[in-house]
Amino acid sequence: MESQAQRRLHAIQCHLLSSSTASDDPFSHVQPNVTAAEFVHGSLSLFLYYVCQRYSVVLPEKLQTGKWNVYRSVRSPLKLVTRFADHPEIATHAVETFRDYKYLGTRIREDGTVGEYKWMTYGEAGTAREAIGSGLQYHGLQKGACIGLYFINRPEWLIVDHACSAYSYISVPLYDTLGPDAVTYVVNHADVQAIFCVPQTLNTVVGGVDEHLPSLPSASGVKLISYSKLISQGRSSLQPFCPPKPEDVATICYTSGTTGTPKGVVLTHGNLIASAAGFCLAIKFNSSDVYLSYLPLAHIYERTNQFVSLYYGGAIGFYQGDNLKLMDDLAALRPTIFCSVPRLYNRIYDGITNAVANSGKLRERLFRAAYNSKKQAIMSGRNPSPMWDRLVFNKIKEKLGGRVRFLGSGASPLSPDVMDFLRVCFGCQVLEGYGMTETSCVISLMDLGDNLSGHVGSPNAACEIKLVDVPEMNYTSEDQPHPRGEICVRGPIVFQGYYKDEVQTREVIDDDGWLHTGDIGLWLPGGRLKIIDRKKNIFKLAQGEYIAPEKIESVYAKCKFVSQCFIYGDSLNSSLVAVVVVDPDVMKTWAASEGIKYENLEQLCNDPRARAAVLAEMDAVGREAQLRGFEFAKAVTLVLEPFTLENGLLTPTFKVKRPQAKAYFAKVISDMYAELSKSDPTPSKM
């Protein structure tokens, strides 16, 4: 009886082109590579000669249909990764292998001053983990209990998280940006039995005094215990590990609840290990690598970065806790690995370009010559001349410490121009990934050596991806030149469901196990994924904050000037802009009260004083409705023509057609963002 993998392989062999045809168009067919060499022979091995540089393989979802629409990584095309190949039964691998290596570092001292990085080794962290886990048992918490981790300082937060894993507890991150009401909701909803607060300094991990406990929302029956007390209690009665099984829940990560109450994403140990193992097939770190951690550990992006660094035995240095001092931390730590979000990379880009523009004509011309020459070499696969680094780019590299060899970007799309700029200026790999909490982070990741920007790479080896038609948005798998549709993901990285919410779980996971992400993508040649749209009216800003525009529009509808409103934002910009259809009578009354003369209402709408007045009123309404800072529109355009069925801007149910409105107002949107960029008086300096 043939296995499923063998049947798929047979199907692949039946579809392979001859070598002569393959040489004419190496991008037109299925793309296995040497990863699958043990399964191949004869004509298939000859076929590898032509396609071994490919990024994805394409397989039929169901053999009986013959539709080739499922994409997998070339690194594991016939079997999705679930474990680390060299450590399939991973438990205490890092502590045993890297006991005397640096693990966690911080610059903050007991007296609050800042100095050089002080380090804990893997062995010391393992000892602290054992004490923390024993302390959990000291308080009578049973296996599988939910433990709240309050976000104060980071190295200790990580050790508590490790202890929860080693002793089969479920960690529930609690963080300030949820807001007090949401934190209370999470504590009650997740049945959190204890909340542990970490100390202000790393020194308390290996000995120190009790620290101040913050004020947390009250919840009946929940213990609030300080980190130092917990570790002291655990040391007095050390208990053996209680390792979890892959199917045991590791963490419940709550989303920020943009469109309602927070949703608890349930992730197992198997989910997290599969995601990290797939990541590690694509990107190799070393025990000599140093990683700077400044992103929130409560979010899955940073936690995955930590898992991967931990697996390779790398050192993790934490920033001071102040983003304004991040560049100082980079200079002190001199990391080799740095992962961030587009918002920071955009600031770096703006800082460098602004400095170049103000450096004088001669230096600016030198930079342009160096940049163009080095970029051309990188894009053509050649080694750039080292002369340009000595003359120009080494000084820029020093801004990140001078040793960075890998820059990672996630949470929202990175502009292709900025990605190319970073590659040239820092002379290192710059890769972008795509993921979500519901997939344990990584869905796809750019491949090393792939210099094409503007996409999010090939599938994680721990999942498979397909695109599903969205006819109402005119996206189909038959689109030319690239198939388009909603991105759906399946595999061991997909979450178990939303905690205590079967209804919303069924909305996103179908009967065949596919997670529907709500993102619209297309396949570029070679099997690389590009994000182009959102199926639902929710999007991210450049800093990674989710926006529900219809909620904001409903708030602004209460503004006296506003007849209709269209809120726009995207993942390349950090703020929102608004197109407002004004109430003519209100505008006339306002102009008369201000003594403003005008020839017609169109002229009045274009008057900067009118725009300022409308925006000020919208701000007041927004504050009253308790909009969050990033939900406020930062610029507004006033128009007289209403949104109607006739001009194609409204649906029959009188909702704004967002794609059509985006196209209709493309110029004014562009003008508003250009105006905002000019009004920023202090571009971030390196």
N, C-alpha and C positions, 0 to 999 in steps of 0.2 A: 504493500500500500504506500503510495507516494505521500510525503509530507507536504504541507501547504507551501513551504519554502521551495521544495523541489518542483511543485506544479507551477509556481510563479517563475522559477528559473527556466523551465521548459517553455513557458509562454514568452519569456524574454528572447530565448534562442530562436523561436519561430518568427519573431519580429525583427531580428537583426538584419541590417543591410550588408551587402558584400563590401569588401574592403575598398573596391574601386569607387562604389557609390559613397561610402563613408568619407573618403578623402575629398569628394566634391563639396559636401556639406556636413561638416562634423557637428553641427548644432541641431540636426533635424530628427534625432532619434534617441532611444534610450541610452543612458549613460552610466553603465557600471564602471568600476575601477579596480585597481589591484587589491583593494580591501576585500573584495569578494573572490580573490584568485583561487582559494581553496575549493570553490564551488564550480570552477570553470575548466573547460578543456577545449581542444580543437579549435573550431572557427571562432568561438567566443574569446579565447585568449588572444587570437590574432586581432579581433575587433578592439581589444583593450589598447592596442598600439595607437589607435586614432582618437580615443576618447578619454584617456586617463587623466586629462586635465579638467574634467567636468566637475560640477559642484553637487548635482543631485541625480538620483535615478528616478525613473518614472515607472510605476507599476499599476496594474489594473486593480481597482478597488474590489471588484467582484469578478472572478474568472469567467462567469457565465455571460456577463454583459460585454466584456471586451473593451470597456472604456478605460483608457489609460489616463488617469487623473490624480493618482496618489503619488506625492513626491517624498522621497526619503534621502537621507544623507548618503553620499558615496562611501562614507567610512563604515557603515553597517547597513547595507542595503536590504538584506534578507532577514535580519533579526534586529528588533529595536533594543537598544542598550538599556539594561536595568541595574547593572552593578559596575564597579570598577573592575576591569579585567584582571589586574594584578593583585587585587584585594577583594575578592567576591564576598567574603564574610567580614567586612570591615567592622572593627570595634574600637580598639585603642591604637590604631596604626600610627597616628602622628606622635603620640606620647612615647611609644616604644621606639620609633625610628629616629625621632628628632629631639630626644630628651634634653640635650644640652644646647640646642639651637635657640636663638632669640625668637620669641613668639609675639608677645603683646608689649607695646611701648607707649609711654605718655611723657609729656613735658611738664605736667603740672605737679608741683610739690605740695607737701602737707600744709605749708604756710600760704599757699595760693600763688606763689611766684612761679615763673616759668624758666626752665633751664634746658639743658640738653636732654635727649630722650633717655629714659630709664626703662630697662627691659625686664620682663619675666621670661623665663625659658619655658619650653613645652613641658618639661618635668614639673616646674613650679605650678604651672597652670593646671596640670593633671592632679597635683596634690590639692589645690584649691577646689577643683571640681569635685573631688571625692568628699571633701569636707562639706561643700554646699549640698550635694546629694544626700549625705548623711544627715545634715541639718533639716532637710525636707522630711526625711523619715522621722526625725526627732519630734517633729510637730504632728506626727500621726497621719500624715497625708498618704493616702493609698495610691497605688499604681494607677495611672490614668487620670489623676486629678489635674484640674486646670490651674496653672500657676501664673499669676499676672506679673509681668516684668515691667516695672515703671522706668521710663526712660529719663535718666539723669546723666550718667556718665557711661562711657562705652566699654572699656576693657572688662569691667566687672559684669556688665550686662551680658557680654558674650560668654563669660564663664558660667553664669547662672543658666544660660540657654544650653550650654554643653552638659551641665549637671542634670537638667531636665531630661535630656536625651539619654544620658547614661543610666538614669534611674527610672525611666519609663513614665515621666510626667509630661504633660502637655503645656507648652509655653504659649502665653497669650500676651503679645506686645501691647503695652499701653503707652500712648504718647500724647504730648500736649496738643498737637494740631488737630486731634480728634475733637477737642473741646470738652469742657467739664460734663455736659449732659451726655455726650456720646461715650465718654469714659465710663460714666455710671451705667449707661445702657450695656456696654460691653461686659463689664464686671458681672452684672446680673444675668445677662443673656447667656454668657459662657459658663455660668455657674462657677466662677472663680472662687477657689477656697482660700487662697493666700496671695497677698501682694508683697513682693520683695523690692525694696528700694536699694539701689546701688550707691556706693560712696562717691565722694568727690575726687578722691585720689587713688591711684593704683596701690599706694603703700598699704592701705587698709586690707588688701588682699592677703598679704603675708604678715600682717600684724599691725594693729593700730587701734585708735579709739573709736567709739560709736559716733555715728554722724547724725546730723539733723534729719529728721523724717519730714518729708513734705506733706502738705495738706492734700489729701486725696478724697474723692467723693466717698461718702459713707455707704456701706452695703452690709446688711445684716449677715453675721456669721463669717465675715471675711477677716482673716488675720492680716495685720499690717506689721511687717517685721523688717528691721534694718538688715542690710547686708552683713555688717560686721558682727551683729549678734547671731545671725544665722550661721556664719562660718565658725564662730566660737563654739556654738552649741554642737555643730557637726563634728568638730575636732575631738570633743569629749567622748564621742561614741561613734567611731567610724564603722560604716556598714559596707558590705560588698555591693558591687554594681548589680543592677537589675536590667540587663540589656533589652531593648525593645525588639519586636519582630518588625519586618518590613511593612506589614499591614497596620501596625499600631500608629495612632495619630501622633505626630510630632508637634504640630503647632496649629493654632487657629488664628489666621491673620485677618483682621477686620479692615475692610475698605473704609474710605472716608465718608461714604454715604452721601454723594453729591445729590442724588435724586430721591433720597429718603433716609431711613435708618441704616446704620452700617451693616454690611453683610459679612459673616464670618466664613472665610475660605478655609476649609479643612484640608490640611496636607499631611500625608503620612511620611514616615521615615523613608519608605520606598520611593515616594514622589521626589523627595529632596535629593536622595542619593542618585537616582536616575538622571535628574537634571544636571547635577554636577558632573557625573560620569560622562554624559554626552558632551558637555562643555569641554571637558579635559581631553576628549579625542580631537578637538579642533584647536585648542590653545594649550601650549605647554608652558607652565611656570617652573621655577627651580627653587631649591631650598635656599639659594643665595638671593632670591628676589625680596624686595622690600616694597610693601604696599601701604599707601596712605589711605586711611579710612576717615571720611568726613560725611558721607551720606547717611541718612537715618537707618540704623540697624533694624528698626521695626518694620522696614519695607523689604520685600523679597529680593530686590536688585542687590542691595548691599549685603544681605545675608548670604546670597549665592557667591558673591565675590569673596566673602570670608571663608565659605566652605572650600572653595577651590584653592585659595592660598593655604589653608590649613592642611589640605590633602598633600600639597607639595612641600610642606614644611617651611613656608615663607614667613618672614617677619611682618607684623602688622603694626604700624605706628598710627596712633590716633591724634587728630587735630585738637587744638585747645578748646574747641567748642564755639569759636567765634569765626564766622566766615570772613570777616574783614581782616583776620590775621592768618588766613589760609596760606597766602604766599610766603609768609614767614615760616610756617610749619613745613612747607615744601622745601624751602632752602635748608632748614635744619635737618630734615629726615633724609633728603636726597633719594626719593623712591625710584624704583625701577618700573613699577606698575602703578598706573593711576587711572581710576575709572570715575567718570563724572556724568553730568547731564548737559545737553546742548546749551542751557542758559549760561553756564560757566565758560564753556568753550567759546560762545559768542562774545562774552566779555573779554576773554583773552584775545580773540581776533580783533575786536574793536580797540583794545588797548594798544596792540602792536601797530595796527594800521594808523591809528591816531598819532602814535609816537613817530612813525615813519614820515607822515605828512608834515609834521612840525620839526623835522630834523634838518631841513635845508635841502636845496635842490640837488646838490652833489650826492649827499647820502641817500636821498630818495631814489635817485637814478641808479645808484649802486645796488640798493636793495631790490629794485625792480629787475635789474639785469640778473642778479643772483637768483631771485625767486623764479623767473621765467626759465633760466637755464636748468636749475635743479628740478623744477616741476616737469620739464620736458624729458629729462633723463629718467625720472621715476616712472612716468607714464609709459615710457618705451621699454622699461625693464632694464635699463642700464644703471651702472653705479655713477652717481653724480660726482663731479670734481670736488675733492676735499678742500680746494681753495675757497669755495664759497662758504663752507662752514667756518673756516679760520677767519675769513674777512667779515662775515655777517652773522651766521646762525648760531655759533657757539655761545655768544652773549645772550641770545634769546633762550637757548636750551637751559642756561643757568637759572632762569626764572622758575623752572620746575625742579631745580636741584642739579641738573646736568647729567643725570643718569637714566632718565626715563627711556625705556625701550618699547613700551606698550601703552597706548592710550585707548581706553574703552569708553563707548558712549551708549547710553540707553535711556529709557523712560519716555522719550519723544524723539522725532526725527531730527537728525543733524543735517544742516544745509550742506549740499555737496561742495560749495565754495569754501565753507569753513573747514570741512574735512580735508580737502586738498591743501588748504593753507597750513593746517596743523602738521600734515605729513611732511611738507617742505620745511617748515620752520624748525620742527623738533626732530626731524630725521629718524622717525620711528614708525612702527606699525600703528595705524589708527583704524580701529574696527568698530563697527556699529552692530548692535544686536536688537532683537525684538522679542518681547515676552510680556507676561502678565502674571499677577499673583496666582490666578487659577491654573497656570501651567508650571508652577514651581519656578518660575522666572523664564528660562531661555526657550523660545520657540525656534528661532533661527539666529544665525550669526555669520558675519562675513568671514571669508576664508583668508588665511595668511597668504600674502602675495597677490591678492585680488585688488587691483588698483582702481577699479571702477567704483565711483561713489554714487550715492543716491539710491541705495537699496539696502536691505537688511540681511543679505546673504542666503545661505542654504539651510535646510532643516537641521535642527539638533538631532544627533544620532539616536536620541531617546524618544523621538516622536515622528509621526508622519503628518503631512499637510495636504489638504485639497482645497480647491476653490469651488464654492457653490453659487449657482446663478442667483442674481438679484434682479429679476426682470423689471421691477418698479423703478430701479435706478439705471436700467439699461446696461447692466454688467452681466456677461455670460462667458462660459468656458469656451464658446466658439468665437469670441472676439478676435479680430486680427489687427495688428500682428501679434498681440499677446493675449492669452486667456486671462479673463478677469472674473472676480467674484468675491463672496465673503470668505474670509480665511477660517478654515475649520481645522482643528488639531485633535489627534488621537494618539494615545500611547501611555506609557507608565508615568509620565510627568503630569497628566491631567488630574486635577483635584478630585476629592471624593464627593464634593457637594457643598452647598452653603449650610452652615450649622443651623439646625432646626428650621430649615426653609426648603421643603421639598418642592414647593411650587416654582420658586425662582431657579432651583437646580434643574428642573425639567425644562425650563425655558431656554437654557443654554446648552444642555447636554442631550443629544437625541438618542433614539433607541439603539443606534449602532455604535454609541460611545463617542461620537464626534462632539467636541466642544466648539460651539459657534461663538467666535470672538467678537463679532460686530464690526470688525475692521474689513475694509475692502482692499484686496491686493491684486497684483498681476505677476505673472512669471516672465522674467527677462530671459534672454538666451543663456543656456547653461544651467538653468534651474535655480536662479536667484530671485528672491522674493522682494517685491517693492510695494510699500503701503501707499495707497492713493486716496483713500476716503474712509468715512465711517458710515456704517449702515444705520445706526441709531444717531439721533441728534445729540451726541455727546462727543466732545473732543478734548484734547489736551493742549495746554499752552506750553511754551518752550521750557518752563521750569517743571513741567510734569503734572501740574494741577488740572484736574478734570473740570470741565465746564458743561453745565446743562443750560444752553442758551434760552430755551423756552421758559424756564423758571425765571431767568433774569428779565426777559421781555415782559413777563406778566407783572413783575414788580414795577418796571418803568412805565407800564401802561397806566399807572396811577398818577403819573406826573401830568400836571395841567397842560403842558405844552404838547404832549405826545398823543397823537391819534393812532399811529401804528409804529412799531419798532422792529428793527432787524439787528440782532447782535451777531458780530462776526469775530472770530479769532482762529488761530491755527497754531500748529506745533513749531512754527518757525519764529513766532513772536510771543512776547511775554505778557502782552496786555490785550484787552478787548477794545473794539471800536463799534460804533453804533450808527446806523442810518435811521433817522427819525422822520416820519411823516407828521408834520406839525398841524396843529389846529389853527386855521387861519385867524379866527376871531380872537383867540388868546394872544396870538402873535401881534395882532393890530393893537390890542389893548395894552400889551407890554410896551410896544414901541411908543405909543402915545404917552404913557406914564414916564418914560425915560427921555422924552423930547427928541426922539430919533426920527429924522426925515428920510423918506425913501420914495422911489418912483413906483415900485411895484413889489409884490410879496417875494418874488424871486430874488430881487436885490436885497431885501431884508434878511432872507434866509442865508445869504452869503456874507452878511455882515459879521465880523468876528465877535462883536459885542452880543449879537443874538445867539451865536453858538455857545459863547461862554455862559450866558444866562440860562440856556436850556440845560447845559451840562451841570451847572451848579444846582439847578432844581432836581435833576436826575440823581445827583449825589445825595441830596437831602432825602429823597424818597428811598434811595438805596440804603442809607444809614438807618432810616426808620424800620426798614424791613430786615435789617441785620445781615445784609450781604457781606460776604468776606472780601478782603481787600482786592484779591485778584478777580473778583466778579464785577467790579465797577468798570464801566466804559471809560477809557482815557481820552477819547476823541469822539466827536459827533459831526455828522453831516446832516443838514436840514433840507428836506425836499417837500414839494407840494403835491406831487402825483401820488395818489394812494396805491397800495398794493391791491390788485383786483384779479378776478378770474380772467378778465380780458387781456391784461398785460402779462399773464402767465406767472404772476408772483404769489397767487393764492391757490390752494386746493379747493375742491368743492365744499369741504368742511371748514373753509376759511382759515386754514393754517398756512404759514409762510412756506413756500417751496424753497428750501434752503440752497440747493445747488443752483437753481435758476436765479435766486436773489444774489448769490455770490457772483455769478457771471454778469448779471445786469448792472451791479454796482462795483464791478472790478476796478474801474479807474478811481472812483472816490475812495474805495478801501485802500488802494495803493497810495493815494495822496495822503490819507490820514496817517498811515504808518510812516511815510516819508517825513511828514510834519513832526510826528512824535520823536523820530530819531534825531531830528535837528534840535528839538527842544531839550534833549538830554544834555545838561551842561557839563557833566563829569563822566565821560566814558571811563570805564574801569581801567586802571593802569596796572601794568605788570610789575 
